């Protein structure tokens, strides 16, 4: 990896660099003083006519247009000099955000889907005004306070943008890249390519893998299925969505609006209520698919306690009905429910001691 061009204590624009956060091929990112809540992205390009410099300039241009939109990592301030040097480079500042992998490290797969849904909604709204990202991957997704946002618009296309990529050129990360961007990036439509890359990112984030499978992710290939990695209800719906979103033919993929809508519909599906005649074996079968490798023991215990309480209340209600029948013929009947209460209290005490 290339060493940073700058050091802690250097001043760029009005910012004093504090700690190096990361570098790409054409820029580096630093936290700045006096607070750690702001980051600065500094272009390494020195030739204003070069492709890297023009892409950096275009990133600032599009962020000035859409950076205030919820769901986009916003621009705070920027400077694009006509003749950049090491001491006067092109730069822009933005809020410091948490990468999505770190933000979701201890979350359930369903929470990951919700985060990607939020990103998809933002991308669908951008697509409706002609903006396409073309560099979608987990490294460019963040959580800013309580909002999941998309950043790094260096490869984005937008109305009236100057053509930079050659028609037969290649851009972006190969593992996430739509096939048309591998062969003819300059002529490829941004919308279908974004859908492909977001589907690949969804797979990676849900499975907690570093890279997605290459090519189409068909449901008749088990190693490519989310269900081989996580156990969540109706995960096959996500597998089918990813299959459609990674079709080689761009026109066969859903739009970003449709992709976001399907994730929303998936999240809106609720588990069926517990029926009055459910027994413990049914309960066990219901709990099992809700269990993922990352599910914490405390949450499982809480779920079991809630269901056990429902079973207890149904049993108590049945016993009271029996008491009424027995009492109607003159026999004592309070022993059963009293004993049930005693057993319930003793069991709860034992469970508390066992924790």
Secondary structure, DSSP 4 states (H G I P E B T S, - for coil): -PPPS--TT-EETTEEEEEEEEE-SSEEEEEEES-SSEEEEEE----TTSHHHHHHHHHHHHHHHHTTSTTB----EEE--SS--SSS--EEEEE--EEHHHHTTTS-HHHHHHHHHHHHHHHHHHHTTT-B-S--SGGGEEEETTEEEE---TT-B-TTPPP-S-TT---S-TTT--HHHHH-GGGS-HHHHHHHHHHHHHHHHHHT-SSPPSS---TT-GGG-GGGT---TTHHHHHHHHHHHT-SSGGGSPPHHHHHHHHHHHHHPPPPPPPTT--HHHHHHHHHTT--TT--HHHHHHHHHHHHHHHHHHHHHHHHHHHHHHHHTT---HHHHHHHHHHHHHHHHHHHHH-
